[in-house]
C-alpha cells in the first residue's frame, strides 16, 4: 500500500530550509571552487542575459554563499550596487565574508524571504536567482515580487535544474535514498530540485507573473571531479537536501546508504576521471 502524503506546510518547509542552510552553508562555501567549475559557465550566461553593466542596481535572490552576487558586483563596479538575499542568516554570513575578502564594498547582504521582499517597487535594474526558485513553495508569488521590485525595462534571469532524467548527479542519489528510507515520491507541485524542469512549466509561471516574452534555453552542466569517491564527498557535505531525506535514520543506516550511492555513482567514473550529466534551464525576461 502506498504511503499517505502529509499535507504540505510551506512555512514549516521554509523553516527546515533555513535550518538546513544554516547548518550546511560553510560546507557550500568550502566547495565553491568545485561548484563554480560546474555552474560557472551557466552563471556567466545568466549574467549576460540579465544585461548587467557598470553602475546598475542588482538584486540576487537565494544568493547562497555569494554567487552570482559576487560576479554581478564585479560587473557593476564600485559605482553600482548588489543586494544579496537569502532565507538563511548562516549562509548570508558566508556571503558577507566572501564579499569582504574580495573588497566588494558595493555588495550588501540581507536575510530575506524570496517570496516576500521587504524592498520598494521599481528599485533594481536586474533580479538574479541561481538554483533557488525551484526550492520556493510559491514560485509564482516569488516571480511577481521580483517583477514588482524591477524598474520598467529591467531584466530578470533565473537558473533552475531541468528534469530528473537529465540530472543523474542528483536524481540517482535521491532515488536510492528515497527507496532505502521508504519515502513517498514527491507530490506534484511541491518544491524540489526538478520541480520546475518540465517543458513549459517555468515559462508558464513567468507569463502568469506578467512577463510577456520569457526566453528559455537548456544548458548542459556536467559535474566533473577526480573520482566518484570525491563526488560523494561533495554530495555529503554540500547537498544538504540529500542528508535531510534520511535524517530520521540511525547513523549506520545512513552510512550504508551513502556506500550504496558511491557504488552506483561509480558507473560515471573512467580513466579520465568522473563525469555525471546535468542540465539547467536558463530563463530571462524584461519588465
N, C-alpha and C positions, 0 to 999 in steps of 0.2 A: 504493500500500500504506500502511495506517495505521501511524503511528509507535508503537513499543513504549512502554508506560508503565514508567518505572523504579519499583522498589519504593519505597513511601513510608517515609521515615525521619523519625519525629516529632521526635527530638532535633535532627537536622540542620535541620529546618524551624524549630524554635524558635530555634536559633542564628541562622538567617537573619533571622527576625522581629526578634530582639534587635538585630542589626546594622543592619537597615533603620531601626528606630525610633531607635536611637542617632544615625543619620545625619539622619533627617527630622524629629526631634522639634521642633527650633527652628522649622522651617517650619510645622508643625502649629500651634504656639503663635502664630506670626505671623499666621496666618489665622483665629485664634479668633473674632474678631467675625463673620466670614462664616460660619464653621461653626456658631456659636451661633444665627445667624439661620436656618440650615437645620434644625438639630436642637433648638433651644431649646424649642419647644412640646412635642415628644416627650419631652424630658428633664423638663420640668415635670410632665407626666402620669405619667412613671415615678416621680418622687418622691412624687406624690400616692398612687399605688397602693402604694408602699412604706410608707405611713402614718408618715412621718417627723415627729417632734415634738421640741420642745426637750428637751435633756438625754440624748438617746439616743446609743448607740454604733453607728456605721455603718461598714461595710467597702465600699470601692469597688474592684472588681477590673478590671484593664485600664483604669486611670484616665486614661492618656494624659497630656496636658498640663494636666489639672486638673478636667475635667468628667466626671461630675457631682459629684465630691468637693467642689468649691468651693460649689456650690449646696446640697449636703447640709449642709456646715459652717455655712452661713448659717441653715439651718433648725434645727439642733440647738442653735446658740448657744454662748456661752462655757462653759456647763455641760455640753456634750456633747463627743463625740469622733468624729472621722472618720479612718480609716486608708485612704489612697490607695495602691494597689499596682499595679505593672506589671512586666513581664519586662525592660524596658529601663531601665537606670540613667540613660541620657541624657534620656529623656522624663520620668523621675521628677524629675530636676533642674529641668526646665522647670516641672513642677507645684509644686515646692517654692518656686521663685521667685515664682510667681503667688500662692501662699498667703501668703508673706512680704509681698509688696507690698500685699495686702489686710488684713494684720494678723490672719490667721486662726490664732491660736495653738492652736486646738483641732483643727487638721488636721495629721496626720503623714503623711509619705511613706516608703515602704519598697519596695525591689526584691524581687519575689516572683513565683513561677510560679503562675498562677491555678488550675492543676490540682494543685498540691502546696503548700497553705497551711501555713506554719510558724506556726500560730496555735492556741490552745486551743479546745476544744469549748465550745459554748453561751456564746459571748463577745460576740455582736453582736445588736442589735435588728433590723437590716436589712442585706442584702447587695445591692449595685447592680452592674450591668455594662452599660455603654452601648457597643454596637457593638464588643464584644470576643469574646463567646463563639463566634461563628461562625469565628473565626480559631484556635481552640484545637483541637488534633488529637483530643482525647478529651473532648468536651463532657459526656458522662455522668459521667465521673470528676470533672470540674470541678463540676458541679451537686451531686454527692454531697458534695464537700468543702465547698461553700458551705452546704449544709444542716447539715453537721456543726458548723460554727462559729456557726450561728444559735442563739439562745436559743429554747426552746419558745415557740411563738406568734409567733416572729419572721417577718419577711417578706423575700422575695427578689423583685427586679424586674429584668428583663432586656430590653434592646432589641437587636434584630437586623434586618438587611435581609430583606425578603421575597424574591420570586423575580426572576430577571434580567429577565423580560418586563415587570416593573413598576418597574424601576430603570434607565432609559436613561442616567442620569447616569454610571453606571459600566459597565454591560453593553455599551454601544455602543463606548466607547473600548477596552475589553478585547477585544471581538470583532475589532476592527481590528488591534490589537497581536498577538493570537493568530494571525491569518491571516498578517500580514506577517512575523512572527518564526517561523512554521511550528511553532507549539507545539501539542501534542495537547490535546484537550479535557480538562478536569479530571475525574479519576476519581471515581466515586461514593464518598461517604464521606470524601473529603479536605476539609480546611478551606478556606474561601474566603468572600468577601462574601455569597454567596447560598446557602451550603451548608445553612442551617437554615430556609430560607424556604418550602419546600413545605408544603402543608397537612398538619397533624398531626405533622410531624417534631419540632418543638421541644416541643410539648405531650407527645409520647411520651417524650422524654428527661426532662422534668420528672416524669412519673409513674414512670418507671423509677428515678429518683433518690429517690423516696419522698414526693414532694409529691402530695397526694390530689386537689386540685381547682384546677389551674392555670387562671388567667383569661387569655384570649388576645384581643387586638384588633389590627386593622390601622390604621395611622396614615399619612396622606399626609405626605410630607416633600419637597415641591417644592424644587428647587435654583434659586434666583433670584439673578441678578447682572446687572451692566450690559450685558455682551455675551458672545458666545461666546469671543472672544479672552481676556477676563478669566477666564472659566470654565476655559479650558485652562491658563491660568497657575496657577490654584489646583490643578488636577489634577497639573500637572507638579511643583509644589513640595511639595504636601502629601499626595498619594496615592502613597506610595512603592511600593505593590504594582504599579502600572502601570509605573513605571520598572524595577522588578525583573524584570518579564516580558521586557524587551528589553535587559537589561544586557549580554548577550553579543554584541550587535550593535555594529558600528562607529558612531561618532558621527554621520556623515552619514545613515546609515540611520535612526537613532533620530530625528533631526530631521525626516526625510521622513515618518516615521510620525506624529509629532506634528502635522505640517502636514495630513496626511490626517484625523486626528482633529478638528482645528479646522474643516476644511471640512465634515465630517459633522455636527458639533455646531451648525453654522450653521443647520440646519433648525429649531432651537428658539429662534431669535432673531426678534424682532418689533420694531415701532416702540416698544413699551413696555419693551423690554429682553430679557433672556434668561431662560427658564424651562424646565427639563427635569424630567421626572417622577421621583419616588422614592416608596418606600413602606417602612415599617418594621413589624415585628411587636413588640408590647409584651406581655410575659408576666409575670404576678405570681402568687405562691403563698405559702402560710403553712406553717411547720413545725409 
